[in-house]
């Protein structure tokens, strides 16, 4: 079977590597001449507005999926019209691209979120602040990721300054959630309706970028059922197939949905070595109509991102239980260049080695306190 993938970043690269043992061939559609997935699999190099190339690409595979949510919706629709099957569904992709549409969807199906308001002008910002109160987070509705396109309004004096920087963009204002920690649920549903849920993952961000994930999230058993129920609502409403990631805040023992990613996700990278079946393999199984694999964890895992620069590989690999993944990308500030996953039998033994890995990765603040939970999206 051949699976077509729109986009060809590191997520696609790891997807391709997961497909080979199953006899699944992946072909990528990508504008850029050199990208991580194209180093390990076949790529069709064309722009997303090249409708003939898209149609030919889609007709030549058994199913089309995507590895990042900013695929132009018009291109995805055109590919879906010519592909035997397209998954996850187009409606899910549309919601993943617009924070306001996504939050409205959560509201409609009964998934709790922070209070939010659309903001399209300076005149609309004042009543929005009255509805949310301060502090609040002003975000672009589209194209924001890794901390981009979002600013915290802590006091009234911030409003005019921030507005000057974001004026003219479709925006959403969200009430600040005084969260205890950030959690994510990696869930998967196949075209056959089979579902699996990985253990909750605890995530730590700095400067809006994911730095550290720990799975299973410590002391989270009481929240597992709630998180799974939220994902089930999304699956049912969208007739979903593929991996879905639900990013949430834990506050006062409750879960509030922040965003969903309708694809494999950075906070699920630990599953490559830390679960019986990785998120990448299960995504392929799901869209290909194959039985899903076990999502049982193999002990405890920590995933550390390498941002902006890479450590010495030898230094990483000297830590017992560590697995290194490099993406073949040119270093630049704030860019995700690779990650390492550390596995151990328990959270206690994981913590014993985690500080060393964090120091090697340049995360000195986290190394001094691995249990640190980021309290500001803005860093």
N, C-alpha and C positions, 0 to 999 in steps of 0.2 A: 504494500500500500504506500502511496505517496501523499504526503501532507504538505500543502502550501501554507506559507506563513508570511503575513504582511508585516514588514519590519525585520531587522536582522541585528539587533543589539546583543548584549550578553545573555539576556533571557532566552533569545532564540538559539544562541550558541549552546547553552546548557540543555535546551530542549532537543536539539539535534543529537547531542551526545547521548541523551537518554533514549532516543529513538533507535539508534543503531542496533543495540542488543535485541530489540524486538523485531528486527527486520523492517522497520519503518524508515522510509527515506523522506527527508525534508528538503523542500525547495523554497527559497526565500525571495521575496520581492522587495527591492531596496533601491533607493536613489543613489546612495553613497557607493563609491567604488570599493572602499575598504571598510569593512565593519566586522565585529566579532564573529557573527554567525557565518559570514561568507568565507572565513578562514577554515571552516570545517565542513561546509556543505555547499551544494549548488546554489547559486544566486542568479536571479534575473535582474539586471540593472536597468531600471527605467523609472521615470517619475510617476507619482501617483495620479497625475492628470493625463497620463498616456492610456487612454481607454482601450485601445487595441491591444496594447501589451498586457494590461490587466485582464482582459477577457481571455486572451490566449493562455496566460498563466493559470487562471482559474479553471479553464476547461481541461488543462493538462494534469490535474491532481484529483484525488478522491475526496478531499475535504479541504476547505480553507479556514485557517484560524489566524490569530494575530498575537504579537508579543509586546505591543505597547498600545496604550489607549488613544494616542494622538494620531492614529491613522485617519486621514481625511474621511469623513463619513460618506461623502460622495464616491470615493474610491472603493470603500468597503461595500457599499451598496452595489456598485457595478460588478465587483468580483463575485458577490453573492448571487447576482442574477445569472452568472455563467458557470458557477461551481455546482457540482452534485450536492454539496452540503456546506454550510457555513456555521461555525460555532466558535465561541459563544454568540448568542443572537445579536442582530444589529441593534435592537432596542437597548440591550445591555451596554453596547459600545457607546451609543448616544448618551446614555446616562453617565457613563464613566467620564465623558468629555466635558460635562457641564455640572459644576457643583450645585447650582440651584435646582436644575432638573432632578439631580440625584437626591437632594434633600427633600424635594417635594414627593418623590417616589417613596422614600423612607416614611414620610409622614402618612402617605396614603395607605401603606400596608401595615402601619402600626409599629414601626421601628423607631425607638426613642432617639432624638437628636437634641443638640443645643437649639435654643431659639435662634431663628435666622430670618433675614429680610433681603430681598433683592435691592440693589442700589444702582440706578442708572444715571443719576445726576446729583449734584451737590444739594439740591433741594430735597432729594429723597434720603440723603444721609442723616439729616437731623432727626426725622421721625424714626428712622431705623435705630439710631443710638438710643432714643427714648424707649424703644421696644426691648432692646437687648441690654441696655445699661453698659457701663464701662467697668473693667476692661472688656474689650471685644476684639475680634479678629476680622480685619477687612481683607478679603481675598478676591482675586480674579476668578471669574466663573470658569475660565478655560485656561489650559496650558500651564497651570502651576504644578510644580513637582519639586521634590528635594528642597523645600523651603522657599522656592521662587513664587512670586505673585501673592504673597501674604504678609501683612504687617499688623502688629498688635497696637491697638489704640488703648493706651493705659489711662490717659486723662484727656480732658477737653483740649488742652494745648496741642495735642498731637494731631488733631483732626485736619486743620488747614494744611499743615506740612505734608501729611500723608496724601491728602486729596490731590495736591499739586502733582505728586508723583504718579498717581493712578487715574487721574481724570481722563475720561474718554473711553475707559474700558468697562465692559459689563462686569459688575461686581456683586458680591454677596457679603453681608455683614453677619457674623455669628457671635453669639454670646460666649464669653470666656467660660470654659468648664474648669473648675478647680480640681483637676484630676489627681488621683493618687499615682496612677501609672497608665501607660499606653499598652494596649493588648491588640493582637491580631489573630484572626481565625482564618486558616487556610482550609477551604472546603472544596469538594469536587463532586460534580454530578455528571453522569454519563448520558449519552443520547438514549440509553436504555432505561434511564430513571434511577439507576443505582447511585447511592450517595456514600461519601466518606468524609470524616472530619478529623483533621490533625489536631493534636493537643494545642491549647492556647499558647501563644508565644508572647513573651514580654519584650518590649522594644524600648530602646533608649536613643533619643535623637539629640544632636547638637547642631546648631545653625540650620535647623530644619532638615538635616540629612540623617538618615538612619546610620547609627554607629555600631550598635550592639543588639543582638537578639538572643534571648535565653528561652529554651524549650525543653520540656514543658514549663510553662510559666509557674514559678513557685506559688504555692498557696492559692491555686486558681480552680480547684475542683468544684467549688460551689458556683462558679460562673460558667462552667462548660456547657451545662444544659441550656442556660439562657442564650449563650452565643450561638449554639447550634440551632435553636429555635428561630433566631433572627435570620440565619442563613437559609433555613428551610423556607421562610416566608419569601425571601428573594428568589430562591430556586423556583418555587411554585408560581410566583407572579410573572416570571420571565420565561418559563419553560426552558430553564437554563441547561447548558451543557458545557463542561470545561471546569477549570479551576476558578474559584472566586475567592477574593481576599477581602475580608471585612475588618477595617481598622476602627478601633474603639477606644474610648476613655473609660476607665474605672473610677467612679466617684461615689463615695458613700455607699459602697457595696452594689452599685448599679452600673450597667453598661450603657453608654451613649455612643451611637454610631457616628464616626467622623466622616469617613469616606469608604467607598468600595473600589477595588481594582478588579476588573473583569478579565483577569489574566494571572499567570504565575507572578510571584511577588518576591521582592528582596527579603522580606521577613520570613520567607519559607525556604531560603537557600540551605538552611541547616538540614532539611529533609534529605539531601543527597546522601549524606553519610549517617544522619541521625534518625532516619525512619526506615521501615521495611521497604517502602516504595516512595520515591521522591515525588515532589509536586510536579516536576517536569514529566516524568514517566506517566503519572496518573492523568495529567492533562491530555497527553497523547492518547492514552487508553480511552479516556472519556469521549474525545471527539471522533476517534476511530471506531467506536462501538465495541471495544474490547472490555472484558471484565476488569473492574478496578482492583488495584493491589492493596494490600494491608497498609494502614497508616500508623501502625503501632510504633512508638518511639523505641530506639535502641539506647536505653539509658538516658542521660541528660546531655544537651548540646548547647554550645554558645557559638554564634556566628559574629565575626568582627569584620566590618568593611574596611577596605583600604581606599582612602579618599585623597585624591590629588597627587600622591606619590606612593611608590611601592617600597616595602621593606625588603631586606635581603631574604631571598627564599630560604637559604640555609638556616638563617636565624629562626624563621617560622617553623621549619621542619624539625628542628631539634626538640621542640616541645612534644612530648608523648601525647598521642591521641589527636594530633592536629592534621588537618587536610587542607591543602592549598589550592586555590582556584584563581588563575590569572586570565584576564579577558582579552589580552592582545590589543589594548587601547593605548594611545599616546597620552602621557601624563599631562594634566592641566589642573588648575585649582578647582576644587569642589567636584571633580569628576570621579565616579566610581570605577576603579581600575581592577579590583579583584576582591576576594574575601578569603577568610580562613574559617573553618569550622573545627571546633574543639569538642571532643566527645569524652565523657567520663561516666562512671557508674552511678554517681549521685551528684546532687547540687553541691554538696560540701567538697567533694573531690574536684568538681569542675571549677569552683572558685579558687582552689589552690593553684591552678595553672593559668586561670584567666587573666590575672593581673599581669603576668609575664607577656602574654600574647598582646594585651592592650598596649603595653609599653612599646613593644616592637612595632605596633601599628601606629604609634605616635599619639595614642589616646591617653596621655598622662593623667588627665583629670579623672577619667573613668578608672584607670589603673589603681589610683589611690582609693577609689570607692566604687567597686564594680556594681554595687546595688543602687547607685545613683539613678534617679529617675528625673529626666528633664522636666522642668516646670515652665518652660517658655518655648513656644513654637518659634519665636524669633531668635532664640539663642542668647 
